[in-house]
Amino acid sequence: RDVACDWSSDVCSSDLAILMSLACTTDEPSVDDTVVVAGDELTFYADVKPVLDVHCTRCHFDEGLGVGDFTDPDTVTAFAEVMLGQIDSGAMPPAVSDTECHDYRGSDQLNIDDSERKIIADWIDGGKVMGDPATDPQVVPTSGVLSDPDIVLMMPEVYTPTWSDADNPGNEYRCFVLDPELDEDVYFEAMAPEVDNEALVHHVVLFSENRSDISEAQWDPQGWDCIDDSGAGDGMIAGWAPGMLPVEFPAETGMKLGSNKVLVLQMHYYQSSSDEQPDRSGYAFRTKPESEVDEEVIMFPLGIYNFNVPAGDDDYTDSDSFTNTYPVNLKIHGVFPHMHVLGQAYSASITHADGSETCVVEGEYDFDNQLTYQFEEDDMPVISEGDRINFSCNWNNSLSNPDLPHSEPINAGYGERTDEEMCFFFSLVSY
């Protein structure tokens, strides 16, 4: 961090040097935000910033998961060539489900097309002109934060993980009661977590529970250790992992929470630093009354528990299926594929009773970019009686995996910890 950067040096054009330059103590070159450019010349504010707001700044912001704050013009100027290189290599935007399998809402925000890539390239070639801030078209940024919630429930107090569980080193599961204090039943039409410390949080799971089943000890504002006991006997409401966008249901649909219920927030913390890491997260909701709901959505988890990923295997796949034996049509509103850091691909499809196939989700897996893929109302996959939904996960448990949690590969089976594995397809369905 005390290395001086020579901005005139060819070395600074390398990816590593540009990354390191953000930590240098010397002054970076200033950017004149007041320059006004006439004609058709591309500028940061009028052309590049809208592309970044849609595709990049949900992760690349101050204290975000992505490297660099792309809301800052100086940072974008320094990173521009690296950004373009990451786009051209396919590394950015991060991997998502293939739209050729099944399109989903917001897919245009999560994938970047050639015309948008060309805007960045031409801006670089044109000298990275800033332009006039007044020409910013004010595109609404893609964000994991829910807009206009009418209920926001936070952990009762700030909590700092102690990492005191010797059986699960570096991992801590902590549950907290969130009390909506409802006078009547409500339906969630949209929901998203309010994650306080993203560097600390591996995932968030939200359950509902009967108020009468919450013990006195569980009302403790500091929560309770729940790696083996979430206390959530009533069912799962939602799940979040890094990269997730808000879940929003179509008109006249919603997820019910009864007036006799409370919510249990399960925080999975993963130790990435020896420093104390406090957190106070929560969940935000937009709600509607029962009179506006014709179709109730429930969480329908599908997953595999009995797999074993062999040490050293860089391409191991396991699969399972579920056949709908009930005389109902299960309409899939969205699917959240979830694995841990060994995960590298996933797939879910429906084999219909007539032998035809419907692809649901399929793609490369990125632990830092996990999403609930939400389908358009007129294009939701349906599992009818006699149909089978097939799902599979693929892992890389070899030294070629840069996220390998151990210095040498070990066999990995199902487990809650980050250095264990999962294969889940958390599905939102109505019937």
Buried (B, 14 or more C-beta within 10 A) or exposed (E): EEEEBEBEEEEBEEEEBBBBBBEBEEEBEEBEEEEEBEEEBBBBBBBBBBBBBBBBBBBBBEEBBBBBBBBBBBBBBBBBBBBBBBBEEEEBBBBBBBBEBBBBBBBBBBEBEEEBBEBBBEBBEEEBBBBBBEBBEEEEBBBBBBEEBEBEBBBBEEBBBEBEBEEBEBBBBBBBBBEBEBEEBBBBBBBBBBBBBBBBBBBBBBBBBEBEEBEEEBBEEEBBBBBEEBBBEBEBBBBBBBBBBBBBBBEEBBBBBEEEBBBBBBBBBBBEEEEEBEBBBBBBBBBBEEEEBEBBBBBBEBBBEEBEBEEBBBEBBBBBBBBBEEEEBBBBBBBBBBBBBBBBBBBBBBBBEEEEEBBBBBBBBBBBBBBBBBBEBEEBBBBBEBBBBBBBBBBBBBEEBEEBBEEEBBEBEBBBBBBBBBBBBBBBBBB
